[in-house]
Each structure stands twice: as structure tokens, then as C-alpha cells.
């Protein structure tokens, strides 16, 4: 263990939470002291088994929130699903910081950088609870998160002049198992004239506007209001079968969207997704240099810069490693968030977060 071991509770053991438990166990400065689960079947099971570690960690899962808060941990790593319960999740996180417990969380992603997106009264209630408890809260992940806050802003430190910052996700979602997200949010497999939730006016700006606004804040730029939303839907030329949804020929099979921050009507900061459901779709769209998915940062100006980030797990699947990088960005940020001033903490407030203590053979 490190000089100062921080006591941590893991909140949920789903797709991200399982990896977070593994990450907490591997981190020399963190000690797992509690685990919360929503599924009654998991109550009483050892955290190591829930994480798929093949060994016990000596920490038993519970659904008793008060018992976990009574442990007075230094931090909660919160990875519960929040997309379908944003208000309730914000209330949960607020109660944690009010109790004096620091929080790193994978959602709601709107808290990654809520300014100009959430009503000021909601931001103030979280901020006041954190100040009262003397605790910090940091929401992050990979997208929204590292791939479109720390990574692009770090690159801009090499710029002499910036015309445009463009953060792209280019991915094949055929192996992405989230049926509700794929069918209802994105509208894959629905008629082209159907408007899915994601493409209702203002929703893209709610989901990814925080990313655009945070980059603007990091660069000292005042954006035109409101943000600009653009999208193109592409129909399937033949039936497509994905793990989440069946896509009949003629229905929506690929989506390109942009959330754009403009200055005086000119695009300056762009969040862009190219989402395919089969690797052969849309040959004219950008493709990853390797694998089925990537994040690409393009900074136009002097100089012109292009960085591509790909990831895949030891089993080769980028959807699994997507969960790992989300979990680890949170786990590795715990010491910095605990040390940060009380309140909402964004990537702009944190020092350099590294994989300190994780090099094999270095402990």
C-alpha cells in the first residue's frame, strides 16, 4: 500500500463496476471497503467474485446505502447506470458529498461540465452540498470524458493558432450490447422518417454540449448560443443483424451527428460521431486506422494536428476495453479528487492524472 491509503466504496457491479473493482484492488493507494449492488441476488456475494477475479477480496456486497455511508469512506466510485434516471442519480451523488464523501462517477455525463447546460439552481444545489460536506465530485469517463476533454485540451498546448478543434468518435456499434440505447435513443432499425430521442431538437446538445462548452472554457472562448446540431441518417442497403437490434433493409443503419460550438457563425469546436452498425457501411465516411472504433482529435490551425486513439482488451474487443478505460479514468483520479477543493471538479481543475503504481513489477 502507498503512503496514504484511501478507503473506497464501489457503487454498482455492472459492466463498468466490475472493472472498477479490479482497478481499485490493483491500485496501491486504494483499499476497497464496501460494495453496493441493486440486484438482490448479488447481496452477500464477495466483491472479487462479482468482478470475475476468481478470488475473494473479503468485501461482501450489500444494498444497504446507510451502512456503506456509515463506513465513512474517503471516496465512492459510482458506476451505476444513470442514463434513464438522471434526476435520481444527481440526488444520490448529492447525498454522498453532503455526507462528506468524495465521489468519482461515470454519470450522469451532464455533470462532466454542467455549466450552461443544467439550470444554475441544480448546479448550485450540488455545489452547496459538496461545500457543506467538504467533499468533491468529479464525473468523467471516455466519451464524454478523457477522449474529448483532457486529450484535446492537452494537444492545444502545442498550438500557435487554432482554427478548429474537432473531437470524433468513429465506431462500429454492431457488437455494442445496449438494446434500449440502440433502438430507442439512436433509432437503429426504425424508419428513416422516425425521429429517435437522440435527434429531437436540443437532445444532442444536452448529451454532448458539455464537452463542447468545456473545451471552449479551457480555451477561453465565448460561444454563440445555442449550440448547432447537425445529423445525417443512412438506410441499410440490406438486412443487418447486430447483438442489440435487427435492422431491416431500408431502415436507419448508420448515423453521423455533430454538436457545434460557433464563434460569430464559424465552426470552432465540434463534437462529431460516425456510428456504423456494420463495418462495410458508408465507405465514404472516415474509418479507424486500426480496429472497429477510435477517437480522433483533429486540430486545424498552425500547426495542423491529428491524433488517433484506439483501445482493445486482451480479448480483442473494444467494447470491453471501453468499459475498462471508463472505470480506470475514475479509479486513477480518486487521489486527485480527494485532494481537490470541495465542490464540482472538472478536468480543468485536476492536476495530471496518471497510472501511478500500476506498472507491472514496480510495486
Protein Blocks (a to p, Z undefined) as FASTA:
>chain_A
ZZbdcddddedjafklmmmmmmmmmpmkbccfbdcdfblklgopafklmnonopaehiac
dfbfklmmmnopabdcdfbdfklommlmmmmmmmmmmnopacddfbdfklmomghkacfk
lmmmmmmmmmmnopacddddjbgcjklmmmmmmmmmmpfbdfbdcddddddfklmccfkl
mmmmnopoiafkbccfklgghklmmmmmmmmmmmmmmnopacdddddddddddddfbdcd
dfkbccdehiafbdcddddddeehiafbdcdddddfbfkgoklbccdfbhjbdcdddded
jdddddddddddfkopaklmmmmmmmmmmmmmmmmmmmpccdjddfklpccddfehiagh
kZZ
